[in-house]
Amino acid sequence: MSDNFEKHFIIITFITSFFTVFLTTGVNIGSPAIASEFGMNNVLQNWIPTVLVFVTTIFTLPASQITGKYGFKKSLLVGQAIVLFGIILTCISLSTEMFFSARILQGFGLAIAGVAEMAIIVLAIPEERRGRALGIVSSSVFLGISASPVICGFLVQHFGWRSLFYITIFFNTIGLILMLTKVKGEWKTNENEKLDVKGMALYMIGILLFIYGITILYDGRAIILVLLGLILLAAFGFYELRQKAPAFNVRLFKSHPFTLYNFSGLFMYVAVVALVTTFNYHFQIVKGLSPQTTGLIMLIGPVVMAITAPNAGKLSDKYHPQKIATIGMVLTVFAFVILSFMEKNTPLYIIIIAMVLQAIGMGLFASPNVNAIMSSIHKKFAANACASQLTMRSVGQTLSFGLLTLVFRFIMGSMDLTSSNYALIVESSQIVCLISAIACIIAIILSIAGLKLEKKISF
């Protein structure tokens, strides 16, 4: 493939990744207004941002076989078109049911597009420049995270929550036009395979029960759902081993580096995702800072990540990517150790130092870890590798929020998150940060084990 293709595809991916994250974060800001308009209770309001991750996780792994069979470029176009249609449907929603149907549609489209996009990067961009490409894509994600609170807050306040979706329609349309006109060729990895519908169904039901159980860990029924989900996922694994054309090639996990790097990523996302919510509670409720000041302080992390990620990607083309990722994990552990002592009177500069450490750590981890996962298997399994990595990330995000909810509910019970209960909020945040530090240490151990065991596996 030409450098011209590479440049165009990275630009397209940058745009779509930025506005996907922009909208996902923006919906958090707009959720009170959305809930108010449709008369949603607090339970439904919590599902406004969550449903997208939930649906994307369910469909990501099945998407690996579907996209590989019908073509990654075609799948990317179809996925983005479904996302665009879902966004348009959201804009004209007249009821809660219509709104959530549109969000489910967006989640399905993102699952298809996410796997296809990552697979094209792996298959079409030379390995010696793959890390750079992944780093640029990661920086677009972090820029989207940093820009979203400021821009979306302004849009919601002055133009209403639908404006978040209107602006995304414009840029998603540009991305689709560029994909149609600038990206030539097609990539397929399993064109002649029959779709494993039974395997897909087993996985989707299993992961649905498992993730939903995690989101309601405070409920006594949750453990039943989690266990049932795990049983079905185990059954899915055994079933796939007997299939000639499995929905997901579980034999990939015979590669120890592939397995260990994937689970290293899982534990890292378990550690870091809930941190944004923890900071928000600490700054606004414990320290009494305004939402605007809080937003400005919380810009620091994503901006640092956006600067670090492209450089980490370039480094991962020259040095072993997982070694760079491991350095990032070590920095993140130090950050969480500092934050586990965070109290009401902790100087702001100490917290900011920890924020910067964590941001550099995550910037060093994100794209090199993906690069290491992709480099540990043959290119023909690119779609499966992309799906496993994206699924681990989504499950890690869900587990992280589940952990946050469980700790705060255990420490605070049903008390309100108000300044009068700041001591309990501080205690809960300290425990969350301590558990996150332990999760990071587990990620480091898995990563080092993978580096020691690394060798080429033939499938």
Sequence and secondary structure as in RCSB ss.txt:
>XXXX:A:sequence
MSDNFEKHFIIITFITSFFTVFLTTGVNIGSPAIASEFGMNNVLQNWIPTVLVFVTTIFTLPASQITGKYGFKKS
LLVGQAIVLFGIILTCISLSTEMFFSARILQGFGLAIAGVAEMAIIVLAIPEERRGRALGIVSSSVFLGISASPV
ICGFLVQHFGWRSLFYITIFFNTIGLILMLTKVKGEWKTNENEKLDVKGMALYMIGILLFIYGITILYDGRAIIL
VLLGLILLAAFGFYELRQKAPAFNVRLFKSHPFTLYNFSGLFMYVAVVALVTTFNYHFQIVKGLSPQTTGLIMLI
GPVVMAITAPNAGKLSDKYHPQKIATIGMVLTVFAFVILSFMEKNTPLYIIIIAMVLQAIGMGLFASPNVNAIMS
SIHKKFAANACASQLTMRSVGQTLSFGLLTLVFRFIMGSMDLTSSNYALIVESSQIVCLISAIACIIAIILSIAG
LKLEKKISF
>XXXX:A:secstr
  HHHHHHHHHHHHHHHHHHHHHHHHHHHHHHHHHHHHT  HHHHHHHHHHHHHHHHHHHHHHHHHHHHH HHHH
HHHHHHHHHHHHHHHHT  SHHHHHHHHHHHHHHHHHHHHHHHHHHHHHS HHHHHHHHHHHHHHHHHHHHHHHH
HHHHHHHHH THHHHHHHHHHHHHHHHHHHHH      S TT    HHHHHHHHHHHHHHHHHHHTTTSTTHHHH
HHHHHHHHHHHHHHHHT SS SS GGGGGSHHHHHHHHHHHHHHHHHTTHHHHHHHIIIIIS   HHHHHHHHTH
HHHHHHHHHHHHHHHHHHS HHHHHHHHHHHHHHHHHHHTT  TTS HHHHHHHHHHHHHHHHHHHHHHHHHHHH
TS GGGHHHHHHHHHHHHHHHHHHHHHHHHHHHHHHHTT   SGGGHHHHHHHHHHHHHHHHHHHHHHHHHHHHH
HHH      
